[in-house]
Amino acid sequence: MFRRNQLFRVAALGAIIALAACNSDKDVLGPSTPPGGEIFKSYVALGNSITAGFQSNGINDSTQRESYARLLAIQMGTQYHYASLFGRGCTPPIANGLTGALVGNAPAGTCDLRAASSVTDVLNNVAVPGARVLDPTSSSTVASNPLTTFILGGKTQVQKALDAQPTFATIWIGNNDVLQPALSGLFQPIVSTPAQFQTAYDLMITQLLAGAPDLKGVLIGVAKAQNLPSMVAAPTINSAVMTQLTGKAVTVDPGCATSQSLVNIVSLVQAIRGGTHPAVVACAKGVFPPPVGDVYILDPAEQVTLNTTINAYNQYIKDKAAAIKFGYFDPNTLFESARASGDIPAFPNFTSTTATYGKLISLDAVHPTGAAHKLIANALITVINNTYGTSLQPVQ
């Protein structure tokens, strides 16, 4: 998501129109009576890039098939249709973390569109990369992009989900409302205040239940960017490290050695390399002229603001799940555990071409890998079984 704006400018208007008319998708499974039970007769997944299957700054059929939503559908034994992006993808994922080369050695701006086979009007995964909490009930917002049209064909996520006459849903929305402020270190403003978030989220739930009154499901909380491997503790930053990573002589303020700030090392290194940030690093405001010490720096006060906002989001989601008798899953429990165990590394391995950010985070430093999607699916299966008394088996 670091290059989200560039990513979504690449598709031409003509391609958007053609694809919206095509409405292609891929069918994975589909027994008429799901082995998991009638509750899973028709499953839908709403959300953003993680749910859609976005990995390593791109998306194609291979990454889409690794989405936790598809893994859940397999365990449920229900049908699963998704907007398959064939070939290299739109945009193709990064294949090499050191060079930034794309899958299939695709040139920048590549957008291979949907497969023309297996056409249907019904999708079970209606998630759209880049979506914020306003998006599931609107066909166009400031976060809309070519993939919004590619996947939804002019409808909202809620409308597209209701086309499937759903009996079960998972909803994971809200990460993008706080992700960019967290990664940039620039907090004016956070995209959605808790009150704005609640209003938009409630509208989404109201519309879903109006169209599917007996719907069951799981609501998923907003993840904290602090658990991403790009966010490193300030004391790990020094002149030798930064000089090696950027290829420039970098001055690091000595105050970083005792600072409690978090530093977005990936974006900071890219900015210094590219000449858009001076070759100096401070871990607090006021040491050097701005934006040094502000951009890509998450200081303690900003961490409190971020956590307070996300906690308010998640308390609301948890309470809403209880009110409508849905399950609730907090993804931060999983990611905090992975961070503590080292599965999400404390500092990226910039010498690795394929595992720069460990086995759970893909090469854009944000999106989960296929291995992480299995963990997410299994955590959701536990919540589903505990909430509804079902006996779904874990993904192996």
C-alpha positions in Angstrom: 0.0 0.0 0.0 3.0 2.3 0.1 2.5 3.1 -3.6 -1.2 2.8 -3.6 -1.8 6.0 -5.6 0.7 5.1 -8.3 -0.7 1.6 -8.4 -4.3 2.6 -9.1 -3.5 5.3 -11.7 -2.1 2.7 -14.2 -5.4 1.4 -15.6 -6.9 3.2 -18.6 -10.5 4.3 -18.6 -11.3 2.1 -21.6 -10.1 -1.0 -19.7 -12.3 -0.1 -16.7 -15.4 0.2 -18.9 -14.7 -3.0 -20.7 -14.1 -4.9 -17.5 -17.2 -3.6 -15.8 -19.2 -4.9 -18.7 -17.5 -8.3 -18.5 -18.1 -9.1 -14.8 -15.8 -12.2 -14.9 -15.0 -14.4 -11.9 -13.6 -17.7 -10.9 -15.6 -20.5 -9.2 -13.6 -22.6 -6.7 -16.1 -24.8 -5.0 -19.8 -25.4 -4.8 -21.8 -28.3 -3.3 -25.6 -27.5 -3.1 -25.6 -28.5 0.6 -22.5 -27.3 2.3 -20.9 -29.9 4.6 -20.4 -27.2 7.2 -24.1 -26.8 7.6 -26.9 -24.6 6.2 -25.4 -21.5 8.0 -22.7 -21.6 5.3 -25.0 -22.1 2.3 -23.9 -18.7 0.9 -20.8 -17.0 2.3 -19.7 -13.5 1.5 -16.6 -11.5 2.5 -16.5 -7.8 2.6 -13.4 -5.7 3.2 -10.3 -4.2 1.7 -7.0 -5.4 0.3 -6.2 -8.1 2.8 -9.6 -9.8 2.2 -9.2 -9.3 -1.6 -5.9 -11.2 -1.6 -3.5 -8.3 -2.2 0.1 -9.2 -1.5 3.5 -7.6 -2.2 2.0 -4.5 -3.6 0.0 -6.3 -6.2 -2.8 -8.7 -6.8 -3.4 -11.6 -9.3 -5.2 -14.9 -9.3 -2.4 -16.6 -7.4 -2.6 -14.1 -4.5 -6.4 -14.0 -4.6 -6.5 -17.8 -4.1 -4.5 -17.4 -0.9 -7.0 -15.1 0.8 -8.3 -16.2 4.1 -11.8 -15.8 2.7 -11.2 -18.6 0.1 -9.7 -20.8 2.8 -12.8 -20.3 4.9 -15.0 -21.2 2.0 -13.1 -24.4 1.5 -13.5 -25.4 5.1 -17.2 -24.5 5.0 -17.7 -26.5 1.8 -19.6 -23.7 0.1 -19.3 -22.1 -3.3 -16.8 -19.3 -3.8 -16.7 -16.9 -6.7 -14.2 -14.0 -6.9 -13.1 -11.5 -9.5 -10.2 -13.4 -10.9 -7.3 -11.2 -12.2 -5.5 -13.5 -14.6 -1.9 -13.4 -15.9 0.5 -11.1 -14.1 -2.2 -9.2 -12.3 -3.3 -5.6 -11.8 -0.7 -4.5 -10.7 1.6 -7.6 -10.5 3.0 -8.3 -7.1 6.7 -7.7 -6.3 8.7 -10.9 -6.9 12.1 -9.7 -5.7 12.5 -7.6 -2.6 15.9 -6.4 -3.5 15.3 -5.3 -7.0 11.6 -4.6 -6.9 11.1 -6.7 -10.0 7.5 -7.6 -10.6 6.0 -11.1 -11.2 6.7 -12.2 -14.7 9.2 -9.4 -15.1 6.2 -7.2 -15.9 6.9 -3.5 -16.7 5.6 -0.9 -14.3 2.0 0.0 -15.1 1.0 -3.6 -16.1 -2.6 -4.3 -15.6 -3.7 -7.8 -16.8 -7.5 -7.8 -16.4 -10.0 -10.4 -15.4 -10.1 -13.8 -17.0 -12.9 -14.0 -19.6 -13.9 -17.5 -18.5 -16.5 -18.5 -15.8 -18.7 -15.5 -16.0 -21.3 -14.9 -13.3 -23.1 -12.0 -11.8 -22.6 -13.3 -8.3 -19.4 -12.9 -6.2 -18.7 -14.2 -2.7 -15.6 -12.1 -2.2 -16.5 -8.4 -2.8 -13.6 -6.8 -1.0 -11.7 -4.0 -2.7 -8.1 -3.0 -2.2 -7.9 0.5 -0.7 -11.4 0.5 0.7 -12.2 2.5 3.9 -15.1 2.3 6.2 -17.2 4.6 4.0 -16.7 2.4 0.9 -18.9 -0.7 1.5 -22.1 1.5 1.2 -20.9 3.8 -1.6 -20.0 3.0 -5.2 -17.5 5.9 -5.3 -15.5 7.6 -2.6 -12.1 9.3 -2.4 -10.6 5.8 -1.9 -12.2 4.4 -5.0 -9.8 3.1 -7.7 -9.9 1.0 -10.9 -10.2 -2.2 -8.9 -13.4 -0.8 -7.3 -15.0 -1.0 -10.8 -13.2 -4.2 -11.8 -14.6 -6.1 -8.8 -18.0 -4.4 -8.1 -19.0 -3.3 -11.6 -20.7 -0.1 -10.3 -22.3 -1.5 -7.2 -21.4 -1.1 -3.6 -19.8 -3.9 -1.6 -23.1 -4.3 0.3 -25.2 -4.5 -2.9 -22.8 -7.0 -4.5 -22.8 -9.1 -1.3 -26.6 -9.2 -1.2 -26.7 -10.4 -4.7 -25.3 -13.7 -3.3 -28.3 -14.0 -0.9 -25.8 -14.5 1.9 -26.3 -16.6 5.0 -22.8 -16.0 6.5 -20.4 -13.0 6.2 -17.0 -11.9 7.4 -16.4 -8.2 7.5 -12.9 -6.6 7.8 -13.0 -2.9 7.2 -11.2 0.1 8.8 -7.5 -0.7 8.5 -7.1 2.0 5.8 -8.7 4.6 8.0 -5.6 4.6 10.2 -2.9 3.0 8.1 -1.6 6.0 6.2 -1.4 8.3 9.2 0.5 5.6 11.1 3.0 4.9 8.3 3.5 8.5 7.4 3.7 9.8 10.9 1.5 12.7 9.8 -1.7 12.8 11.9 -3.7 15.8 10.7 -6.2 14.4 10.4 -6.8 10.7 11.0 -9.1 9.7 8.2 -12.1 8.8 10.4 -12.9 9.9 14.0 -14.4 7.2 16.1 -17.8 8.9 15.8 -17.5 9.0 12.0 -16.3 5.5 11.9 -19.3 4.3 14.0 -21.8 6.1 11.7 -20.4 4.5 8.6 -20.0 1.1 10.0 -23.5 1.1 11.4 -24.9 2.0 8.0 -23.1 -0.9 6.4 -24.5 -3.4 9.0 -28.0 -1.9 8.7 -28.0 -2.3 5.0 -26.7 -5.8 5.1 -29.3 -7.0 7.6 -32.1 -5.2 5.8 -31.3 -7.3 2.8 -30.4 -10.5 4.7 -32.2 -10.5 8.1 -31.1 -13.9 9.1 -27.4 -13.3 8.3 -24.7 -14.7 10.6 -21.1 -14.0 10.6 -17.9 -12.5 12.2 -16.8 -8.9 12.5 -13.1 -8.4 12.4 -11.3 -5.6 14.3 -8.9 -3.0 12.9 -5.2 -4.0 12.9 -2.5 -1.8 14.5 0.3 -0.6 12.2 2.7 -0.8 15.1 2.9 -4.5 14.6 4.1 -4.2 11.0 7.8 -5.1 10.4 8.4 -1.7 8.8 7.8 0.0 12.1 11.1 -0.4 14.0 12.1 0.8 17.5 14.1 4.1 17.2 17.2 2.7 19.1 17.8 0.3 16.2 18.5 3.2 13.9 22.0 4.4 13.6 24.2 6.1 11.0 26.0 2.9 9.9 22.7 1.1 9.3 21.1 4.0 7.4 24.2 4.7 5.4 24.4 1.0 4.3 20.7 0.9 3.4 20.5 4.2 1.6 23.9 4.4 -0.1 24.3 7.9 1.3 26.1 9.3 4.3 23.3 9.6 6.8 23.4 11.6 10.1 21.3 10.2 12.9 20.5 12.3 15.9 21.9 10.7 19.1 18.5 11.1 20.8 17.3 8.1 18.7 19.3 5.8 21.0 16.9 6.4 23.9 13.8 7.4 22.0 10.5 5.5 22.4 9.4 6.5 18.9 8.7 4.0 16.1 10.3 4.6 12.7 8.9 3.5 9.4 12.3 2.3 8.2 11.0 1.2 4.8 9.5 4.5 3.7 12.3 6.5 5.3 15.0 4.6 3.5 13.1 4.9 0.2 12.7 8.7 0.7 16.4 9.2 1.5 17.5 7.1 -1.5 15.1 9.0 -3.8 16.2 12.4 -2.5 12.8 13.4 -1.1 14.0 13.4 2.5 17.3 14.9 3.7 20.1 12.4 4.7 19.4 13.1 8.3 17.3 11.2 10.8 15.7 12.4 14.0 13.3 10.5 16.2 11.5 13.6 17.6 10.2 16.9 16.2 12.3 20.1 16.6 15.8 18.6 16.3 16.1 19.4 12.6 13.9 21.5 10.4 10.6 19.8 9.5 9.6 17.4 8.2 12.7 15.6 9.7 11.6 14.0 13.0 7.9 14.1 11.9 7.4 12.3 8.6 7.8 8.5 9.0 8.2 8.9 12.8 5.6 7.7 15.2 6.4 9.4 18.5 4.9 8.3 21.9 2.1 10.9 21.8 1.1 9.8 18.3 1.2 6.2 19.4 -1.3 7.0 22.1 -3.5 8.9 19.7 -3.4 6.0 17.2 -4.1 3.4 19.9 -6.9 5.4 21.4 -8.6 5.7 18.0 -8.1 2.0 17.0 -9.3 0.9 20.5 -12.4 3.0 20.1 -13.0 1.5 16.6 -12.6 -2.0 17.9 -14.7 -1.6 21.0 -17.5 -0.4 18.8 -17.1 -3.4 16.4 -17.0 -5.8 19.3 -20.1 -4.3 20.8 -21.9 -4.3 17.4 -21.0 -8.0 16.9 -22.5 -8.8 20.3 -25.7 -6.8 19.5 -26.3 -8.6 16.3 -25.2 -12.0 17.6 -22.1 -12.2 15.4 -18.7 -13.4 16.4 -15.8 -11.0 16.9 -12.1 -11.4 16.1 -9.4 -9.0 17.1 -6.5 -9.5 14.7 -4.1 -7.7 17.0 -3.8 -10.7 19.3 -2.4 -12.8 16.4 -0.1 -10.1 15.1 1.2 -9.1 18.5 2.0 -12.7 19.2 3.9 -13.0 15.9 5.8 -9.8 16.6 6.8 -11.1 20.1 7.9 -14.5 18.7 9.9 -13.0 15.9 7.7 -14.4 13.1 7.2 -10.7 12.3 10.8 -9.5 12.7 11.8 -6.6 14.9 13.9 -5.3 12.0 13.6 -6.2 8.3 16.1 -8.5 6.6 17.0 -6.2 3.7 19.4 -8.8 2.3 16.6 -11.3 1.6 15.0 -11.3 -1.8 11.8 -13.2 -0.8 11.5 -12.9 3.0 12.5 -9.3 3.8 9.7 -9.0 6.4 9.6 -12.6 7.6 7.2 -15.4 6.7 4.0 -13.6 7.6 4.3 -10.2 5.9 4.7 -9.9 2.1 7.2 -7.8 0.2 5.3 -4.5 0.5 5.8 -4.7 4.3 2.1 -4.4 4.9 0.0 -7.2 3.5 -0.1 -10.8 5.0 1.5 -13.7 3.1 -0.3 -16.9 2.3 1.1 -18.4 5.5 -0.5 -15.5 7.5 -3.8 -16.0 5.7 -3.9 -19.6 7.0 -3.4 -18.3 10.6 -6.1 -15.7 10.1 -8.5 -18.3 8.6 -7.9 -20.7 11.6 -8.4 -17.9 14.1 -11.7 -17.1 12.4 -12.7 -20.8 12.4 -12.2 -20.9 16.2 -14.4 -17.8 16.6 -17.0 -19.3 14.3 -17.1 -22.7 16.1 -17.3 -21.0 19.5 -20.0 -18.6 18.4 -22.3 -20.9 16.5 -21.5 -24.4 17.7 -20.2 -25.5 14.3 -17.4 -28.0 13.8 -15.3 -26.4 11.0 -11.9 -28.0 10.7 -8.7 -26.0 10.7 -6.8 -25.2 7.5 -3.8 -27.5 7.2 
